[in-house]
Amino acid sequence: MTILVFGRAGQVATELGRTATTTTLGRADADLSVPGAAAAAIAEARPAAVINAAAYTAVDAAEGDEAAATAINGAAPGEIARACAARGIPLVQISTEYVFSGAGARPWRPDDPAAPLGAYGRSKLKGEEAVRAAGGAHAILRTSWVVSAHGPNFLRTMLRLGAERDRLSVVADQIGGPTPARALAAACLSIAGQLAADPAKSGTYHFSGAPDVSRAGFAREIVSRAGLTCAVDEIPTAAYPTPARRPLNSRLDCSSTEAAFGLARPDWRAGLAEILAELGRAAVSR
């Protein structure tokens, strides 16, 4: 089963590119900001399934450039979905918990009302709506706090800062499930295959790591397992202002994903150990 992946340099796309069943397309192959580029790539590749792992992920930058974020996160997924629907190709579209308001403490269910706080969340929500409107076999897979041994992410930032400083101040009122990119990539592949066999499973699903933890708690585990000695001080989000508002509650209810596809939430602590081991091997090979 040949799977076409939009995205090449991102965390999930990198993990997907390591499998023999995928063909990954970077911006040079299919620039999603250019109308028609994605549809042309699908027509040429004629894949058995498509995974859209490409996105405009600069959350703060999106506040000042919402049009660019919407072109990639909103319009392009719609074009991809329409091209897939026309050819009977199942699509897995990766989305985000940023489509929610972040209020409360209950894990967000797939059918909860969306109420994004900023431009990035609005752009991803438009992508979701366009995928649903296309009418083809699809799974919109919302996730949170993706981490890996490559690309910019919270884990690698904590490792860098933890090696440079004696203390780190990290927000403690943002709660969510860190998600290893490798586990998310494996979930996308499984879902793509199951959708091809049973399009009736189409819908919106959640997939994030377990157990839920605060940003500060996650940072503390990262520095501890990495053998760093810096302390982690807990601060409120209000003490760390950013151009884009972050959701405080990023918890995701993933029960429907396990019921439909047999995919349980991955343990991010095991994923963290794997990532640190990969980073260690990379350091030794330099």
C-alpha positions in Angstrom: 0.0 0.0 0.0 1.7 3.2 -1.2 0.9 6.2 0.9 1.6 9.8 -0.2 2.7 12.1 2.6 2.5 15.9 2.3 5.4 17.2 4.4 9.0 16.1 4.6 10.9 18.1 7.2 8.3 18.2 9.9 8.4 15.8 12.9 5.6 13.5 11.9 6.6 13.6 8.2 10.2 12.7 9.1 9.0 9.6 11.0 6.6 8.7 8.2 9.5 9.0 5.7 11.4 6.3 7.5 8.9 3.6 6.3 9.1 1.8 3.0 5.4 2.4 2.2 5.4 6.1 2.0 6.4 8.8 -0.5 7.0 12.1 1.2 6.7 15.5 -0.6 8.4 18.6 0.6 7.7 22.2 -0.4 9.9 21.9 -3.5 7.7 19.0 -4.7 4.3 20.4 -3.8 4.1 23.9 -2.5 0.8 23.9 -0.6 0.6 27.7 -0.7 0.2 27.4 -4.5 -3.4 26.5 -5.6 -3.4 23.3 -7.6 0.0 22.0 -6.5 -1.4 19.4 -4.1 -4.1 18.1 -6.5 -1.5 17.7 -9.2 0.8 15.7 -6.9 -2.0 13.4 -6.0 -3.0 12.9 -9.7 0.6 12.1 -10.6 1.3 9.7 -7.7 -2.0 7.8 -7.7 -1.5 6.6 -4.1 -3.6 4.2 -2.1 -3.9 6.7 0.7 -2.8 10.2 1.6 -1.6 11.6 4.9 -1.3 15.4 5.2 1.4 16.1 7.7 2.3 19.5 6.3 1.3 22.6 8.2 2.0 26.2 9.1 3.0 25.6 12.7 4.5 28.9 13.7 1.8 29.7 16.2 3.0 33.2 17.2 3.9 34.2 13.7 0.4 33.2 12.5 -1.0 36.1 14.5 0.6 38.5 12.1 0.2 36.4 9.0 -3.1 34.6 9.2 -3.5 34.6 5.4 -0.4 32.5 5.0 -1.4 30.2 7.8 -4.9 29.8 6.3 -3.6 29.1 2.8 -1.5 26.1 4.1 -3.7 24.9 7.0 -7.1 25.7 5.6 -7.2 25.9 1.8 -4.6 23.2 1.0 -6.3 20.5 3.1 -9.5 21.2 1.3 -7.8 20.9 -2.1 -6.2 17.6 -1.0 -9.5 16.3 0.3 -11.4 17.1 -2.9 -8.7 15.4 -5.0 -8.7 12.3 -2.8 -12.6 12.2 -2.8 -12.7 12.4 -6.6 -10.4 9.3 -6.8 -11.7 7.3 -3.9 -8.5 7.7 -1.9 -8.7 7.8 2.0 -7.1 10.9 3.7 -5.7 11.3 7.1 -5.5 15.0 8.1 -3.5 15.9 11.2 -5.0 18.6 13.2 -4.6 20.1 16.7 -6.1 20.8 20.1 -5.8 24.5 19.3 -9.2 24.3 17.6 -10.6 24.3 21.2 -10.8 27.2 23.7 -8.7 25.5 26.4 -11.3 26.2 29.0 -12.1 23.8 31.9 -10.4 20.6 32.9 -12.4 17.9 31.1 -10.6 16.2 28.2 -11.9 17.5 24.9 -14.1 15.1 23.0 -14.1 15.1 19.1 -17.7 16.4 19.0 -17.1 19.3 21.4 -17.7 22.7 19.9 -14.6 24.3 18.4 -13.6 27.8 19.7 -10.0 28.6 18.7 -8.2 31.3 20.6 -6.0 32.6 17.7 -5.0 32.6 14.1 -3.3 29.2 14.1 -6.3 27.4 15.6 -8.7 29.2 13.2 -6.6 28.2 10.2 -6.5 24.5 11.3 -10.3 24.5 12.0 -10.9 25.8 8.4 -8.8 22.9 7.2 -11.0 20.4 9.2 -14.2 22.0 7.8 -12.9 21.7 4.2 -11.9 18.1 4.6 -15.4 17.2 5.9 -17.1 19.1 3.2 -15.2 17.2 0.5 -17.2 14.1 1.3 -14.5 11.5 0.9 -13.2 8.9 3.2 -11.2 10.7 5.8 -9.9 10.8 9.4 -9.2 14.2 11.0 -6.7 13.3 13.7 -6.3 16.0 16.4 -3.1 15.8 18.5 -1.1 17.8 21.0 2.4 18.7 22.1 4.3 16.6 19.4 7.9 15.9 20.3 10.7 14.0 18.6 14.5 13.9 18.2 14.4 16.3 15.3 12.9 19.6 14.4 12.0 22.4 16.9 9.9 21.2 19.8 9.4 21.7 23.5 11.5 18.7 24.5 14.6 19.8 22.5 14.2 23.4 23.8 14.2 22.1 27.4 17.3 20.0 26.7 19.1 23.0 25.2 18.1 25.5 27.9 18.6 22.9 30.7 22.2 22.4 29.6 22.8 26.2 29.6 21.0 27.3 32.8 20.8 26.5 36.5 17.0 27.1 36.6 14.1 27.1 34.1 10.8 28.8 34.6 8.0 26.8 32.9 4.3 27.2 32.9 2.4 24.9 35.2 -1.2 25.7 34.3 -1.1 24.3 30.7 -2.1 20.6 30.9 -2.0 18.2 28.0 -0.6 14.9 26.6 2.9 15.0 25.1 2.8 13.0 21.9 5.8 11.2 20.4 6.0 11.9 16.7 6.9 8.2 16.0 3.7 7.0 17.8 1.6 9.6 15.9 3.1 8.5 12.6 2.4 4.8 13.3 -1.2 5.8 14.2 -1.6 7.7 10.9 -0.4 4.7 8.9 -2.7 2.3 10.8 -5.7 4.6 10.3 -4.9 5.1 6.6 -4.9 1.3 6.1 -8.1 0.8 8.0 -9.9 3.6 6.2 -9.0 2.0 2.9 -10.6 -1.2 4.0 -13.6 0.5 5.8 -14.4 4.0 4.7 -17.3 4.0 7.2 -14.8 4.8 9.9 -14.5 8.3 8.5 -14.7 11.0 11.1 -12.9 13.2 13.6 -10.6 11.6 16.2 -8.1 12.4 18.9 -4.6 10.9 19.6 -2.3 12.2 22.3 0.2 10.8 24.7 -0.6 9.7 28.3 -0.7 10.5 31.1 -1.7 14.1 31.0 0.9 16.4 32.6 1.6 20.1 33.0 4.3 21.8 30.8 6.4 22.2 34.0 5.9 18.5 34.9 6.9 17.4 31.5 10.0 19.7 31.6 11.0 18.3 35.0 10.8 14.7 33.6 12.9 15.7 30.5 15.7 17.3 32.5 15.7 14.5 35.0 15.9 11.7 32.5 18.6 13.6 30.5 20.7 13.8 33.7 20.6 17.6 33.8 20.9 19.3 37.2 18.9 22.5 36.5 15.8 23.2 38.6 12.4 23.7 37.1 10.3 26.5 38.6 6.6 26.6 38.0 5.0 29.8 36.7 1.5 30.7 35.4 0.9 31.3 31.7 0.2 35.0 32.6 3.9 35.4 33.6 5.0 34.2 30.1 3.1 36.3 27.6 3.3 35.4 23.9 1.7 36.9 20.8 -0.7 33.9 20.5 -2.7 32.7 23.4 -2.1 29.0 24.4 -4.9 26.8 25.5 -4.6 25.9 29.2 -6.5 22.7 28.8 -5.1 20.6 26.0 -6.4 17.3 27.4 -7.9 15.1 24.6 -10.4 12.3 25.0 -9.0 9.6 22.8 -11.5 6.8 23.6 -13.2 6.9 20.2 -9.9 6.4 18.4 -9.2 3.3 20.5 -12.7 2.0 19.9 -12.6 2.5 16.1 -9.0 1.7 15.3 -7.6 -0.2 18.2 -5.1 2.5 19.0 -4.4 3.2 22.6 -2.8 6.4 23.8 1.0 6.0 23.8 3.0 6.4 27.0 5.0 9.6 26.5 7.5 8.5 29.1 8.5 5.5 27.0 8.6 7.9 24.0 10.8 10.3 25.9 13.3 7.5 26.6 13.4 6.5 22.9 14.0 10.1 21.9 16.8 10.7 24.4 18.4 7.4 23.2 18.2 8.6 19.6 19.7 11.9 20.4 22.5 10.1 22.3 23.2 8.0 19.3 23.3 11.0 17.0 25.7 12.8 19.4 28.1 9.8 19.4 28.1 9.5 15.6 29.2 13.1 15.1 
